[in-house]
Amino acid sequence: MTRQDRKRLIFYWTAPKNLLAILLFIILTVIIQYTFIASTIPTRRHDSTTFTLPAINITISLLRHIIPISVIVALTTSFTHLTTHIATVPRKTATSRKTPPRKARRKPQHLKPLRKFYKKVHNSARKIKNKILKTPAISRIQRRVALARALIKSAIAILASFTIILLLIAVAAYPKLVPTATINFYQWNDVFLTFVVATIKAAETAANNIAPIGIVAAAIHNALISVAPTFRNVLEGTASAITKGLVTLNPTEKYLIIQNASAWTVAIAALLYSQYAKARRYRR
């Protein structure tokens, strides 16, 4: 039995297509940062961290400019590092792997010509496939597909991880964030609110008209109501030690903690996963 190992894809970030990928990633990161800053730091609030460069007469803010730029640089370097290590292509030569010995069993002799014909066709198809895969055009296509997959996977992993960690810490620091966001969403989307209300009324009508559904729904409702206080107490007891310190901080300290914790977590995770991918590739 043969197996194709994979090797690391060597490419250059100075190529136009790779630079375009970095530029698109930076644009997405800037959008996330702008959304977070606009919702966290009030625009009318006086920023004591601003300073002016007299030579070019530009005002720079530590909170609105320096820290977001640092986070963008950290995420971009994590993106390039992760892409470099997970982009792999199959090796040109296949390595053989010994299969465990199997118990010999008697095969019917009348199928021997058919087995020989199938073996010849299989070997011929495998040789043709290997020759096609070794052509320069197919190799270039494989490299481009591998690079595109690595770019997309890395960008999704970095941005999704950063956004999720950012939201989790923000919810812990601002306990009223989710209720306020939900109320605002319902206020700004009358159509969705009407749809939710109509769905609830339709479910209540179905439960009242159909006895089995009503019994099951009532049982589930009563069970959830009885379990809800215990579940809430468990969550509050588990998260109180973490959220208590965050809630008491001022908005600037919360902003700094959220930005730094999210960026550092993503960067460390990218480093650890790249080392894992490297070790896994060498073990094959």
C-alpha angles and dihedrals in degrees: 000000000000129000132191115224120207128234132199116272112236113211138151125244090208091071113109095243093049091048088051090053090052091048092052090048091051091050091053091047091050090052091052092047093047092050092049095046093046091053096042108038116050113231094222094052117107111249111214093187096069123112134176127231104222095200095062099015096234124146115221126192123207092211100040101035118014099045096043090049090050091050091049091051091049093049093046093051089047089051094051093044093050093045092050092055102041097045104100137158131196117270118248094236121057119222120224122235123198115236120217113262114265129211111263112243129189113258124203111262095214090067094053096098090049092051092049091050092049091049092051092049091047093050092047092050091049092051091049090048092051092049091050092048091051094057115108094239094054091045091054091049091050091050093049093047091048091049093047092049092048092049094049094044093047094047093049092046095049098042095041092048093047093047094047094048090045092053094045094053091042091053090049091049095042109037092181093053097094097044092046093047091048093050092047091048092053091045093052095043110054092165093057092045090052090049092051093048092048091049092051092049092048091051091049091049092050091048092051095047098043111054100202092051091048092051093049093045092049091050092050091046093051092046092052092048092051094047097042098080093050092046091049092050091050092051093046092049093048097046099035093085091055102035096043092068093044096048093054093055123096120251094261093054091046090051092051093047093048094049096044096042093049095047095044093047093051093046094050091046090051091050093048094047093048090053090048091051091048093050091046091051092052093048092060 
